[in-house]
Amino acid sequence: MKRRVNSKWILLVVVVVAVAALDGLSSNINLLDRAIVVGMGIDYVDGELSLSAQAIIPKNSSSASQGNDFVVYSARGETVQEAVENLSYSVGLKASFAHTNVIVLGESFLKSGRTDVIEFLVSGDLVTDNTLLVAGAGDAKDILAVSMPINEVASYHLTEILQSNRKEAGQNPSTLKDYFEDIYKVGETACLPLVFLRESEFGLLGEKAGGEKTKLLDVSHVVVTNREGYLVRLGRRQSAALSYTTQKLNAGSISYTGDDGYIKEAVILRTDCNKRALSEREVEIKLDFSVRPAEKYFVSRDGSAGGISESEQEQIRAKIVSAVADCFEVCKYYYADVFHLGEELYRMYGEEWKSLAGEYYLDEIVLKITVNLNEK
Amino acid sequence: MRDKISNKIYTGQFAILAFISSVCFKVVMLPQYLTAIAGRNAWLAMMTLVLADGAALFCVYAVTSRTDLRALPAPVPLKRLMIVIVGLTCFAKLVLFTGETTAYCSTTLFDEGLWRLILAGLVPTLVYLTAKGGNVLARTAQIVVWFVAAVVILNVVFAENTGSIKNVLPISYDAKVVFACDKYLAWFGDFSPLLFYSVTGKKKKNIMPVLISYIIIFVCTVGVMLAFTAVYGGGGVLVANAFNKLAIFNKLSTLLGTVDFTVVCAWLLLAVIKLALLSSAVVESIYCFTGGRTVLSVLVCGVLGIVTFFAVGNQQTVYNAMTGYVRYMTIAADYAVPFVALACVKAFGKRKDEASGVLYETSR
């Protein structure tokens, strides 16, 4: 008797063979044969892009290496794609960028006007949109390769600083997504935290004396950029003022001179910022600050109970207003709309305003800054 | 020999298939395309066409709850014309969306994605699902939708707010919105394949599941478009694969890799069902004139593979075609045919009922 073959089994065999064969053909590379990039730096050297990658090689890692597995590799190319391909050749392994936490844009790159690079990073799937973007003072490669106390890895350290302290006054972290979202706003201005190296008194393993000298990373300043790149570097005070308007802060402090003549500090508990177009030429930045005196639980030196008096509050308000106004004036000089005031007006008055305002609309805008201070 | 394949589905299954069919390819590359033309008002373009889709959906349901396209009580030439139009449009969309699926897989799942290999894996799956017929597809969709719902809910619950709804402003329904609606017609009107199914069961007159499905479709498509604009603003023009990119911004996956993997899996399941629905519609339209559904399934999916493999080459070719004159087939197949079919049901169905006592023609 002729026996009928069960079609389900034939199908199962076909599927198993297909899956196995397709996997073999797809040239997937084993994790151990990859270089896992955790931080990337981009410089512009001799008319070419120089891509640096702080990578871990899983194949070489061991517990005995005590964290010395991270090496900074470099490769050049006319485009990012070419540099990425060349990087794999220089490492000798396939470079994987999926775990890149931070991208450092070197000063030379920011001043080169290479607009295609950020667009490539955004539109492609090389890195995620929540990858942190920072500007480097000097070469990005040097920042990635820096030795820090307790043998920290620069990429991880930068990520830690920017993610943990992102709500502290003075911090202005930016992700890839934040950057190009801002660049597509009216005024085409974005801000990046500026990383520069500071001398450290600590050695490589944390001891104060002896051993290899280390450096510290400082991210308390900001670089303002437009679509073409570098515009202006803001000072610490202006950077802090910028953070009042871009972040919902929950840390940091503002110093003031107390009624007793001593320098005191108000600790920032919470801030909020609202921008509002008052007319076609006037925008209001309204800042809400909740603060407490640093010495709240102590009696003041003149014998009065801790607290911020009316005159001291007025002084703090004036200080905040002055810092924000100063930041606005500096940026206005470079036609950098860091507070996105043009965007506020565009949202309110639409295309008509945009077409009438022209390129130098910042000259026409009157900025009104109001500060509401609550002592907690 | 008695045909074991059945295209009879329940109302709930119809609602799920409608949801999958409509949402799947509107949340991936379409947001970027619409933003490129309509800017921040792209959500208005999405809303306009989803509202038009709503009218088509209820028409299709009204037809399928009484009969299906093959058994439509209509003059034979008209019926055949409608079947041909739907079949051709579904094939054009099948090629378009197969290209989009392979592009999606090759860019998000592999770092050296060989799209032809992805296609080689996809085509046999489509053959199998198409050959099994509508009720198997509907049952599969019913199983899959729970996973998809869980993934979407998890992503919404753990979403990290990285945007501002103010990015949607200023709202203006201008010419760019209309132009965007016109150019991307092919991504809308997804319900004509369901005309080949007939809704059965005791609750087939209960429209609630379809209404709920449509509300979810509206919220998912217009909601994703609004979220996309809120997160990326005008920069959305650079962002392909919107669904993936939005999923990156959740509190759970910030350190996991380039995409939120559950979203990729969920979308792929939806894509396979959507493609199977389209290939099934093509097979059904040819089956009306010939026979042998299994052979047709192999042939149709084989032709799809060959066309995509050799003729299309890259996504740009099919994109150009579907944003060209081919897009107007959508108006004919997805918006006109359901209305004409419903009119036929109302007109000829009743006449036949009065004349012979038989409500609808049931033979092929």
Contacts between the chains, C-beta under 8 A, distances in Angstrom:
chain1	res1	chain2	res2	distance
A	11	B	128	7.2
A	14	B	124	7.2
A	15	B	124	7.5
A	18	B	120	7.5
A	18	B	121	6.7
A	18	B	124	6.5
A	19	B	121	7.7
A	22	B	117	5.4
A	22	B	120	6.4
A	22	B	121	5.6
A	25	B	114	7.4
A	25	B	117	5.8
A	26	B	110	6.6
A	26	B	112	7.6
A	26	B	114	5.9
A	26	B	117	5.6
A	27	B	112	6.0
A	27	B	114	7.7
A	28	B	110	7.3
A	29	B	111	7.9
A	94	B	111	7.6
A	96	B	111	6.9
A	98	B	257	4.6
A	98	B	258	4.5
A	99	B	255	7.6
A	99	B	257	6.9
A	119	B	238	6.2
A	122	B	235	7.3
A	122	B	238	4.7
A	122	B	239	7.0
A	123	B	238	4.6
A	123	B	239	7.2
A	123	B	240	6.5
A	124	B	107	8.0
A	125	B	107	5.2
A	125	B	108	6.1
A	125	B	241	7.7
A	125	B	258	5.5
A	125	B	259	7.6
A	127	B	258	7.2
A	128	B	248	5.2
A	128	B	257	7.7
A	128	B	258	5.4
A	128	B	259	7.8
A	129	B	239	7.7
A	129	B	245	5.8
A	129	B	248	5.8
A	129	B	249	7.6
A	130	B	162	7.6
A	130	B	248	5.8
A	130	B	249	6.3
A	130	B	254	6.0
A	175	B	162	7.8
A	177	B	162	6.6
A	177	B	231	7.1
A	177	B	232	6.9
A	177	B	235	7.7
A	177	B	249	7.8
A	178	B	162	7.8
A	180	B	232	7.8
A	180	B	235	4.3
A	180	B	238	6.4
A	181	B	163	7.8
A	181	B	167	7.6
A	181	B	231	7.5
A	181	B	232	5.7
A	181	B	233	4.8
A	181	B	234	8.0
A	181	B	235	4.9
A	183	B	235	6.8
A	184	B	232	7.9
A	184	B	233	5.5
A	184	B	234	3.6
A	184	B	235	4.0
A	184	B	237	7.6
A	185	B	233	6.4
A	185	B	234	7.0
A	346	B	170	6.6
A	347	B	166	6.1
A	347	B	169	3.8
A	347	B	170	5.5
A	348	B	169	7.7
A	348	B	170	7.3
A	349	B	170	7.6
A	350	B	170	4.1
A	350	B	172	6.1
A	351	B	170	7.4
A	351	B	172	7.0
